[in-house]
Amino acid sequence: MPAVLENDVLVYKGSNFFRQRLLLSTLSGRAVKIEEIRSGHDDPGLREYEVNLIRLLDKVTNGTRVELSETGTSVYFQPGILIGGQVTHSCCTQRGVGYYLEILLALGPFCKEPLNAVLQGVTHSDHDVSVDKVKAAALPILLKFILVDDGLELKVVRRGAPPLGGGEIVFKCPVRRHLRPLQWTKWGLVKRIRGVVYALRVSPTMANRVVESAKGVMLKFLPDVYINTDQCRGSNAGKSPGFGISLVAETNEKTFYCAEAKSAESGSGAITSPEDLGRECALQLLDEIRRGGAIDSSLQWLLALWMALGQKDVSECVVGPLSDYTISFLQHLKEFFGVMFKLEVQRTDDDEDSSDDEQVSTAHKVKMTCVGIGYVNISKRTL
Amino acid sequence: MADESAFDKKKAHRAKHAGRKAEKKKKKHAVDQSNLSARQRNSKAFAIQSAVRAERKFRRREDVIAKKQHIPQVDKTPVESPPIVVAIVGPPRVGKTTLINNLIKSFIKTNVTSTNGPITIVTSKKRRLTLIECNNDINSMIDIAKCADLVLLLCDASFGFEMEIFEFLNICQVHGMPKIMGVLTHLDMIKNAKTLKTTKKTLKHRFWTEVYPGAKLFYLSGIVHGEYLRNEIKNLARFISVMKFRPLSWRSTHAYLLADRLEDITSQETIRKDPKVNRDVVLYGYVRGVPLMKESMVHIAGVGDMKISELSYLPDPCPLPSSEKKRHLMERERQIYAPFSGVGGIVYDKDAVYIELKGSHSHKHEDEETNEKKALLKNVVDTKETVDEQMQESGFKLFSGGAVIYPEMMKDDEYLQHNKIQTKSNSDDDSSDESSSEREEESDNDSGIDQSEKDVFDKTKLPWEDNSGSEQDDDSDDSDTINDNMKVSNENFENEGDFDTKWKEKLSEKATDAYYERQRTSKNIMKLVYGDFDIGNKTKQKQEQSDDNSDSDEEEIGGLFKKVTHTQKKKQKEKEKLDLDECSFFYSLDKPNVRDWSSENNKQYLMNCFVTGKRSADEDASELLKLDDASDGDDEDLYGDFEDLETGEKHTADESKDPQVEIGTKRKAEPTKSEILDKKLKLKAKFDAEYDNPDDHRIKGDHSYYESLKAEALKQSELNKSVFENLDNGLRIEVEGFRPGLYVRMLFKNMSSEFVTNFDSSYPILIGALNMAEQNIGFVSCKVKKHRWYKKILKTNDPLIISLGWRRFQTLPIYSKIEDDLKCRYLKYTPEHVTCNMHFYGPITPQNTGFLALQTVNNNPNEIKQLGFRIAATGSVNEINKSTQIVKKLKLVGTPLKIYKKTAFIKDMFTSTLEVAKFEGARIKTVSGIRGQIKKALNKPEGAFRATFEDKILMSDIIFCRTWFKVDVTKFYAPVVNLLLPVGEKNAWQGMKTKGQLKRERNIQNEANTDSMYTEVIREAKVFKPLTIPKTLQKGLPYRFKPKLKTTTLSGNDPKNKMKERIAVVKSPYEQKVTNVMKMLKTNYEKKKEVQKEATAERLKMHKKQQEEEEWRRIKRQKELKKKICRHLSKMGNKKKTQM
């Protein structure tokens, strides 16, 4: 859905990509107006978690102006200057902490003061990346852009499963004047697989059963598989029962693929068997590995953002097939920053071979090339 | 034995030291001295004599090297760089125009009669210059300093440096120092040779202190026939053409343009109706700095922020010669392009035709200077009349260099056909002539550009055009249909999924496969992501047209029904996507059913992604080892032997038999032996370069870190240049932006009419692109220092004109000082000779950007004379924010109402209980320094409160509460719009006036505050109460501290008081007599006593003498007696001795 420009305000329709739009608006300093938010639904207007997101953005910025219509179906958002610093935010339990954490991850390097955020809520959710995934896969990517790790940290204080949550994480991010350009075209081969299985308010045997089944799949490919179990007790286990697994595959070029799975919500009535869960997660990881590319598929958009916000230099990266989310993010990037990526489908010799057998279609790598817009952190103070 | 051996000994060989043979040998062994370095020839001289000195030497060398090092920056100079801006700056009447004319003449051998605005000339095979003269206005000086690469600073030597020169140098320092060359003119005015010499010297040294020691200063010794000496100009030209430039930080992050042409394309009719109507203005120029993005905001200096509504590139009007192997420029390649001055070649473009015969004076300028506007309008009108002719002509002219395209050919072109149909239909539809003619114009130009693109097409392929161009058009449709398939399958899945899980599995699998398929089959992934984006010069409007076209085509082919469904489906899809939940996963929301990778036949596809799998040939260790062995085995015959290749082949053959390696065959073909050899040789060369330094065995410092940084920057710059090299030009511009060196045309809509009507070409039009967030306005905090040559100090909240980034604007600054706790304390005036902080409301600009401040930009000579030096302050940006925190000290004063021991009630400090409540717990202090704290408000007198102190205070004490009061920065920001002013008054922009100015103008005088007046100070003597010590306390005191109230005198009175109480005694005559007698008697008695005393003393003396004599005699007697006894005793002793 392309934006309509009204006196330098980008006007969008619909609630989808709400987070992308607010994020890009905050970074670009351009005002944005979103209309017809669920206007045709029984429950019109913004959801609680979206309002919560606006709150969070208000906390990390100074001078943000938000105007909500009476019905909540239209929002006008005029961003301020990114401040950062100490932020404590209790996230809405409708979405996972990852929903908010990804935003902070994207904003973190451009704040006035180093970000030190405490987020409370559901740490593992079906619709959002879990904190384990961010820690394992997203932070190494950011590290490539800021190069020196002085205080980039994500600590899971306690875990919380939906629906009630009760988890808490601490995210610290240093500030930078600008990001470095990135050239990342090789991702190497998977050399080790690590994982975490957590069990919250359920029997510890669940965790072990998950580990066993996941390991069973992975060991067929690689001997170097270690999966930790994180059996939480008492207050550390959050407010709802649940268990889950996240697997990380590391390649010899420091690419991290991550897959995760979790048990069904406690109130929903569905039953998840731990063996199925472990197997499902392992298969997902294999799927992710097959897609390949220098980066995990759900973090493509973050990579695209940081590439676009670099110096006026060429960045290039090869990723797996673009996800729908990334595609729409690229569209938004063009609308907000005017930056366009050169996308090329990389062809290898195997393509011609594989076209013969219809059974398995290989995943196509996409080479993303862009010139950074020369974004500088305007909020940082120089003395 | 020994003897034998001695016997057997043969005569040893003695080498010849002389003779022919010896000489030959010597020659053979002698080293050729001529080829050796001094070090090798005379190694002893370079040996380390002293370790300490060697260490010092090393240290010194490293210091020198380290001093030279800069942080390596990515070199952003474009391959085909834009012309270098050479600005000629100086006070009026120093010969700027003459110099420009002479330079042009020396470069391109033509005389130019009028020089107005930028003049672009080709000077050499790789260099073009844009010469621009700076008029005597501080606004122009600032703009010129922001865009000039090289400044020729002219100075009248007979007069010396004028204020303008120093001002300009200061402006340059703030906005990034361009290269500066001084030029002294009017040297012939100084007749005396000696004074000439000294003036030259003093001026040179003054110039050096301002720029840098050793800066180039040219002397133009005089004018002959109205021209400078040819030799000197030639020298200057040579210097200009070899000048090198350093990147400046602001310009290497911002794109900018020095407009060298302006057209007003508003329709005549609307102007006729309302001459003040907002205009559509087209500006042309070379992009400089960094690539210019299509949708970026720009700031036109002297006008304001504008949005580019259309941006496109044009063929270069002043191109560099084609790269043929020639030493010199051909005469016809020495081009000049100066639309404002009325010279240059023929240029065709979208809006106008511009014709001028090169260097021909015979061409009649009827009113070249006076009526330029008219000419511009005429151009526009002309184009409209002869559209068809132009079309024909443009076909010829544009491709005169390359493939010639005739109008007939153009008719054949499919695209044009479309357009023609379009225009026809348009003209049918719209009866108005204007719009159709405009369209036609556009289509005409578009076609031209399209064809140039088509030419490019053959050479460079679009990235998605790998296999078939014909597929391209169908791509979107394909993907749509696949999508539809997916949707259908999903729907099915919803309906039937419940009772057939297997079916479901297959379906979702299909869906995921379809997804891959979509991305795979769509060759044009960019089209998938960005939709139909406009490439290069094609505008959006046209795109729509073509879209309509294609639709109509479809209509023709498929009928009405199909078209409707297609668009409806699209809309439906969009609608569905509108309110979905946001999810960043690959399979958003719906859980996919992934393939079972663990099964054997699926596993083989994945195995190679793991280290345990088969690697590609150039990585596989065993392969490499084998090849290594193969190549190492016969190092001597690198080129001759082919046997190893055979064995190599054998190896592969062996492996291909292995069942496991079937997977591996999919990988890249094995590198041939020669490839590997190449690789090895490269590695060896690298190693040699690193470790072998044959001629220099000195110890070297480790600069590897710096070197690696440098290499990284170099690599990045190479990548920047190479990555889009082969891309189609239109797409390249989309991705990269309009790179520097392109000649672009930018259309601004709704430009105020004054810009066109009051246009003066002697003022530079600087168009600077704004980066992200720079178009916003906020509070800017910066550090600032009043210029030491500025006579006044600056007052807070006095309007100040600031030149920051591209902009010049007036604002109201507040000065402050950063305290130790990082609090900004308000200052009323700038301190002298120290930097202070300044806050103002203005455009957001990156940190560390320099700025300068002026109090006026008015060129009123009286004002300038009064000011002397106009630059009031300089500084740089520190921080941006959306709010400010500047505080001012505020002392709240109160007086005691009632005092208890250490508690007191204080009144008059606050006016209400609420205020007190806010200050509970605040520290307070009396004048005498007794500290305390505010406790709680009182009921009775409103605003009074209870406070406690560390000691009892007095009723006469005054109590202070020290607080900080926040000062707000006034939100005032007014860009200097001097380009909109009428022609004669462009240098007289007047913004907000200072309060003082207004008062002076209107003759307003403030009533003096009576409180602030000086009055006589009358001080009454303070009367203290006597100190009384309570009796109980007195009792306890030790005696010495007890107050001694009773005096010890007999009278019982204080001895001091006694004197006061005495009464004078007056004696009667009798009494007087008596006292006289008594006095006499007393004197007599005293005399007698004195005599007696003397007599006694005499007697005593005599007696003492006598006594002494007597003593003497006695001693004498005793001595004699002793003598006698001793003699006697010795006699007796002698007798006894002899007896013995």
Interface residues (C-beta under 8 A of the other chain):
Chain A: M1 P2 D8 K13 G14 S15 N16 F17 F18 R19 Q20 L27 S28 G29 E36 I37 R38 G40 H41 N62 G63 G80 I81 Y99 E102 K112 H127 D128 V129 R177 P181 Q183 L189 V190 K191 V217 K220 F221 L222 P223 N252 A282 L283 Q284 L286 D287 E288 I289 R290 R291 G292 S297 S298 L299 W301 Q311 K312 D313 V314 E316 P321 L322 S323 D324 Y325 I327 L330 Q331 K334 F337 G338 V339 M340 F341 K342 L343 E344 V345 R347 T348 D349 D350 D353 Q359 V360 S361 T362 A363 H364 V366 T369 C370 V371 I373 G374 Y375 V376 I378 S379 K380 R381 T382 L383
Chain B: V74 K76 S252 T253 V290 P291 M293 K294 E295 S296 K307 P463 W464 D466 D513 Y515 Y516 E517 Q519 R520 K523 I525 M526 L528 V529 Y530 G531 F533 E574 K577 L578 D579 L580 D581 E582 C583 S584 F585 F586 S588 L589 P592 V594 R595 D596 W597 S598 N601 N602 K603 Y605 L606 M607 N608 C609 F610 V611 T612 G613 R615 K666 R667 K668 A669 Q716 L719 N720 V723 F724 L727 L731 E734 V735 E736 G737 N771 M772 A773 Q775 N776 G778 I844 P846 Q847 N848 N878 E879 I880 N881 K882 S883
